[in-house]
Amino acid sequence: MTTRTLSALHQRHLAALRDQSAVIDAEGLRIGSQYVMFFAEAALMREHVTRLTEGFTRPDVLEVGLGLGVFAAQLSEREVGSYTAIEPHPGVALMARTRVVEAFDVPVRVFVDPWQLVTLPAGAFDAIMYDTWPPEGFADSDFAEFVAHVAIRCLRPGGRFSFFHSGTSIGPARRAVLDRYFAEWTAYPHTMPVEQTPPHWTKPSRDFLIPIATKGGA
């Protein structure tokens, strides 16, 4: 993939993100004053891992948006061939590496850049997990660009793609992207038990969907 460039708006967003401190406490990860990821999401991420990797023998996995490392922690309990992560916040990447990523006993690579500036090899992955923090108003357009220019190119035939999704329905823009680029896809519901909800919960719902999209090909 030819390395892409960041728009001026994306550059400002990245600079503002990196200017904020990253702190992990008993509840989860705060960037600045905002909680962005919680340890209570472990069961959700475990199901993402299971549905992305079941049926593969030592899959090669890419995670875009390492964050607190909850997905990586669940993945580290599974036999994988390699693990690659993209995390543009240096402080977040460092904390996740020392807490979680170094637990892998397979080849690991962490890119401390936005995904638009990372060059990845074609056909290198069996599973991709996508969870980013785009500029306001760019969530769906960045998603479409990632699928078209990264996910489809970098997945092997039969490889699977998933993304973090809060709520009980997927909007028409993302549904159109999934319909266009993948041979098939479905979404599995997951609800966080109320008693597990952290005190500073910031997500709009305790209901989630786990989308699993499969690349076509032999």
C-alpha positions in Angstrom: 0.0 0.0 0.0 1.3 3.4 -0.9 1.6 5.5 2.3 -1.2 8.0 2.5 -1.1 11.5 3.9 -3.1 13.1 6.7 -5.4 16.0 6.0 -4.7 19.3 7.8 -7.7 18.5 10.1 -6.4 15.0 10.9 -3.0 16.5 11.6 -4.5 19.0 14.1 -6.6 16.2 15.7 -3.5 14.0 16.1 -1.5 16.8 17.6 -4.2 17.5 20.1 -4.5 13.9 21.0 -0.8 13.5 21.5 -0.7 16.6 23.6 -3.0 15.0 26.2 -1.7 12.8 29.0 -2.6 9.1 29.1 -3.4 7.6 32.5 -4.4 4.1 33.5 -6.3 3.6 36.8 -8.5 0.9 38.3 -11.3 1.6 35.8 -9.4 2.0 32.6 -7.7 4.4 30.3 -8.1 8.2 30.5 -6.7 10.5 27.7 -6.8 13.9 29.2 -9.9 14.0 31.4 -11.9 11.5 29.4 -12.2 7.8 29.9 -11.9 6.1 26.5 -11.6 2.4 27.4 -12.4 0.3 30.4 -11.2 -3.0 31.9 -14.9 -3.9 32.2 -14.9 -4.4 28.4 -12.8 -7.5 28.7 -15.8 -9.9 28.0 -16.7 -7.9 25.0 -13.2 -8.0 23.6 -12.9 -11.7 24.4 -15.9 -12.3 22.2 -14.3 -10.2 19.5 -11.2 -12.3 19.7 -13.1 -15.6 19.6 -15.2 -14.7 16.6 -12.3 -13.2 14.7 -9.9 -16.1 15.2 -12.0 -19.3 15.6 -11.1 -21.8 13.0 -7.7 -20.4 12.2 -4.5 -22.1 13.2 -2.1 -19.5 14.7 -3.7 -16.5 12.9 -1.8 -13.4 12.2 -3.7 -10.5 13.8 -3.7 -6.7 13.3 -5.2 -4.4 15.8 -5.8 -0.7 14.9 -6.2 1.3 18.0 -4.3 -0.5 20.8 -5.6 1.7 23.6 -5.8 0.0 27.0 -4.8 -3.3 25.5 -8.0 -5.1 26.5 -8.3 -6.8 23.1 -4.6 -7.6 23.1 -4.8 -9.2 26.6 -7.6 -11.5 25.4 -5.7 -12.3 22.2 -2.6 -13.2 24.2 -4.4 -16.1 25.7 -4.9 -17.6 22.2 -2.2 -19.3 20.0 -1.5 -16.8 17.3 1.2 -16.6 14.7 1.9 -12.9 15.1 0.5 -9.7 16.5 0.7 -6.2 15.0 -0.7 -3.1 16.6 -1.2 0.5 15.5 -1.4 3.2 18.2 -0.8 6.8 17.4 -0.5 8.1 21.0 3.1 7.3 22.2 2.2 7.2 25.9 -0.7 4.8 25.3 1.5 2.6 23.1 4.3 2.5 25.8 1.9 1.6 28.6 0.2 -1.1 26.6 3.5 -2.6 25.4 4.8 -2.9 29.0 1.5 -4.1 30.4 0.2 -6.4 27.7 2.0 -6.6 24.4 5.3 -8.0 25.8 3.3 -11.0 27.1 3.1 -12.4 23.6 5.5 -15.2 22.8 5.2 -14.6 19.0 6.5 -11.9 16.7 5.1 -8.5 17.7 5.2 -5.1 16.1 3.7 -1.8 17.3 3.5 1.2 15.0 3.3 4.5 16.9 1.6 6.4 14.0 -1.9 6.9 12.7 -3.0 4.0 10.4 -2.9 6.4 7.4 0.9 6.7 7.7 1.6 3.0 8.2 2.6 0.8 5.3 1.4 -2.8 5.8 2.1 -5.8 3.6 -0.6 -7.2 1.4 -2.2 -10.5 2.4 -0.5 -10.5 5.7 -3.3 -11.0 8.2 -6.1 -13.4 9.0 -7.9 -11.1 11.3 -8.2 -7.3 11.8 -9.7 -5.4 14.7 -10.4 -1.7 14.1 -11.1 0.8 17.0 -9.9 4.4 16.4 -10.5 7.9 17.6 -11.1 10.0 14.4 -11.7 13.7 14.2 -15.3 14.7 14.8 -17.5 13.9 11.8 -15.0 11.6 10.2 -15.8 8.3 11.8 -17.7 6.8 8.8 -15.4 8.3 6.1 -12.3 7.1 7.9 -13.9 3.7 8.3 -14.7 3.5 4.6 -11.2 4.5 3.6 -9.6 2.0 6.0 -11.7 -0.9 4.7 -11.1 0.0 1.0 -7.4 0.7 1.2 -6.1 -1.4 4.2 -8.5 -4.1 5.4 -9.3 -5.6 2.0 -5.7 -5.4 0.7 -4.1 -6.7 3.9 -6.5 -9.6 4.7 -5.9 -13.0 3.3 -8.8 -14.7 1.4 -11.3 -15.8 4.1 -9.8 -13.4 6.6 -12.1 -11.6 9.0 -12.6 -7.9 10.0 -14.3 -6.5 13.0 -14.7 -3.1 14.7 -15.8 -1.6 18.0 -19.5 -0.7 17.8 -21.6 0.6 20.7 -25.3 0.3 20.3 -27.8 -2.2 18.7 -27.7 -1.2 15.1 -25.1 -0.4 12.4 -25.7 2.8 10.4 -26.4 2.7 6.7 -23.0 4.2 5.7 -21.1 1.3 7.4 -23.5 -1.3 6.2 -22.9 -0.1 2.7 -19.2 -0.5 3.1 -19.5 -4.0 4.5 -21.9 -5.0 1.8 -19.6 -3.7 -0.9 -16.3 -5.1 0.2 -16.9 -8.3 2.0 -18.3 -11.6 0.8 -20.5 -11.8 3.9 -20.9 -10.2 7.3 -23.1 -10.5 10.4 -23.2 -8.8 13.8 -23.6 -10.5 17.2 -25.2 -8.7 20.2 -23.4 -8.3 23.5 -24.7 -6.6 26.6 -22.5 -5.6 29.6 -24.2 -6.6 32.9 -25.3 -3.6 34.8 -23.3 -4.6 37.9 -20.1 -4.5 35.8 -20.6 -1.0 34.6 -17.7 1.3 35.8 -18.6 4.4 37.8 -17.3 6.7 35.1 -18.8 4.9 32.1 -18.7 7.1 29.1 -20.1 4.9 26.3 -23.7 5.7 25.2 -24.9 2.3 26.0 -24.1 -1.0 27.6 -25.3 -2.7 24.4 -22.8 -3.6 21.7 -22.6 -5.3 18.4 -19.7 -7.5 17.4 -19.5 -7.3 13.6 -17.7 -10.0 11.7 -17.0 -9.5 8.0 -15.3 -12.1 5.9 -13.2 -11.4 2.8 -14.0 -13.4 -0.2 -11.6 -15.5 -2.4 -10.3 -19.0 -2.5 
